């Protein structure tokens, strides 16, 4: 169970992030559009679909996305909704769980992650630290907050989702918060072949959304693995659909 200090710390972080949501969001979008030249042709359709999905229930989301670049969470937040919706929608602005070693690299990253609603995780660290992160996520989702996570556990080194080797963390999160809805987000730069720090300059993005309801009759670790496998399977199916369209156009 989280201590009072830890719960108050999360509440303070959420309040600061919400107060700064508009300037941080639109400064990020300015960088995306003006300095990087990023484009999402179907953004209006994606945002309308996300709005309709959110209107179908009040349960928090676990947004499960594929992972190719170090700014995928920022791109996902950008394409799903305008900044004002994150400011006014309590459960719309998702929390993220980045690798702690990457965040420690600079003060800029540490500040950015704090105001961007991040809870860092040391994946190769002790189990107690991982358990504490899971408790925080469970607490946040019990209060209507949503989460964005990368079920693969890291950036794909091949440019494709590996449906054989992946993290089971998302299965544990879903097992702890069975009322949460799972939104699979497949987002990919059309020129992205392998992993990279940033998408290429002038990139155009493909985006797809699918809401799924993973379930398992098993218990414990088997259930965790089963739930994670279903989510990865859905993301893999979305990837195959994307490459099928690409091949059909050639």
N, C-alpha and C positions, 0 to 999 in steps of 0.2 A: 504494500500500500504506500502511496506517495505521502510524504510529510506535508504539513501545512505550508512550510516554506517553499517546497517544490511546486505545490499547486498555485500558490500566489505568484511564484516566478513565471509560471506558464501564463497565468492571467495577465501579468504585466507585459510580457512579451507580445501576447496577442493584442493588447490594447495599443502598444507602441506601433506594431505592424499595421494595425488598422488605421491609425492616425496618419501614417506615412504611406498608405497604400496608393493614393492617387499620384503624388509626385514620383514615387519609385516606379510605379507602373508606366506612367507616361514618359518618363525619362528613358526607361528601358525600351519602350516602343520607338521613341525617337532614334535611339541607337540602332535598333533593328532596321528601321526603314531608311533613315537618311545616311547612316554611315556603313551599314552592312548590305542594304538593298534587298532585304528579305521580303518575300511576297507569299501570300496565302490566297489564291484565287477564290476559293470557296469558303472564306472565313464567315461570311454572313450566314450561310447554310449551316455551318458547324455550330456557330453560336446559337442559332435558333433551335437546333436539335438539342444542344446542351440545356438551354432554357426550358424546353419542353420536358426533358428527362428530369430535371430538378423539380418541376412542377408536379410530377407524378407521385411524389412522396416527400416526407420530411426527414427521412433517415439520412445519416451522413454517408458520404461517398468514400470509397477507396478507389482512387483513380490509378489504374495500373497501365503504365506506358512502356513502350520499347525504349532502348537506350543506346544512342549512337554518338552524342556529343555532350560536352560538359554543361551546356546551357539548355538541355532538353526540358527541364522543369520550367524555366522561364518561357520557353517557346510554348509549352503546353498551357501555361497560365494565360499567355497572350491570345492564343487561338480560341480558347474556350469562352471567354467573356470580356467585355470592356471593363476598364478600371473602376468605373463608378459602381458596377455590380458587385465587385469585390469589397468595396467600401461599405455598401449598404447590406449586403448579404452575409449574415453571420457565418453560415456554414459553407459558403461558396469559395472562399479564399483558402486553398488547401495548405496543410503543413507538409514539409518535406523532410527527408531523412538522409542527408549527404554523409559521405565518408569523412570522419573527423580529421584524418591526416591531410586531406585536401584543403579543408577549411582553415587549418592552422597555418597554411602557407603564407598568409599575409593578414594584416589588420583589416584591409579592405574586404577580404573574403569573410572574415569573422563578423564584421559589422553588417555586411550585406546579408549574410545568412541569418543573423539575429532579427533584423527588421523584415526579412523575407519569410519568417515563420519556419525556421529550420530547427530540428533537433538532431544534433550530430551523433553518429554511431561509429565506434571503432570496431570494424568487422572482425579484425584479428585479435581483439582484446578479450578480457575476461568475461565469463558468462554473466557475472553480476552486473556489469555495465550494460550488457544487452538486455538483461531482464528489466533494468531500470528504464531503459528507452521504451520497451514494450509496455510497461506500466503507464508511462506518460502518454503514449499513443492511445491506449485503452481509455485513460481518463479524458483525453481531449475528445475522442469520438463519442464518449458517453454524454458529452456536453454539446453534441451537435456539430462538432468540427469535422472537416473532411481531411483526407490525406492523399498525397500523390507519392507513389512509390514505383520503383523499377524492379519488377519481379526477377529479372535476369541477375540482379545482384551487382551489376557493373556494366560498363560499356562493352558492347559486342565487338570482339576483335576481328570477326569475319564479315561484319556488316549484315549478318543475318541472325535471327533469334535461334539460340541453341536450345532445342526442346528436350535435350537429354541431360544437360548439366545447368542447373540454375539454383537460385536461393529458395528456401522454403519459408522465409520470413513472412511473406505476405499471407501464407496459409495460417501461420500462428496468429497474425493480426485478425484475420477473418474469423478464426475459431474463437477468439476472445471477444469479438464484436459481431455476433451472427446477424444482428439487425441491419448492418451496413449493406449498402448497395455497391456492387462492383461495376465500375465503368472502365472498359478497356479502351485505351487511346493509342492508336497507331499513327505516329507522326514521323515523316521522313522527307528529307530534302531529295528532290528528284535527281540530283547529281551526286548524292551520297553513296559511295561504294563500300567504304569501310568506316571504322570509327575515326573520330578526329576531335580536337578540342572545340573547334567552331565549324558550323556549316560554311561552305564556300561563299564568297562574296556574290551577291545577287541571286542567292538560292531561292527557288520556288518550292513550296512545301505541299506535300500530299497529306491529308488528315482523314482519319476514319474513326468512328465511335461505335461501340457496342456495349450494351448493358447485359450482364449475365448474372446468373444466380448459382454460383458453385455450391454443391452440397456433397456430403459424404456420410455414409452409414458407419464408417469406422470411427475410432476414438484415438485420442492422443496423437503420437507422432505420425501414425498412418493417415489420420484425418488431415493433419497439417500438410503432409506430402500430397495427398489427394487433391485438396483445395488449390494448392499452388500449381499442381500439374494442369488442372482444368483452366486456370487463368493463363498460364503459358501457352496451352493448346489453343486458346482463343486468339491470343496475340499472333501466334504462328499462322493460324488460318487467315487472319487479316493480312499478314505479310504475303502469304501465297496468293491471296486475291489481288494485292497490289502488283506483284510481279507478273501475274497472269494478264492483267490489263496492259502492263508495259510490253510484254511479249506480243500481245494481240495487235498493238499499234505499230509494230516493226514490219 
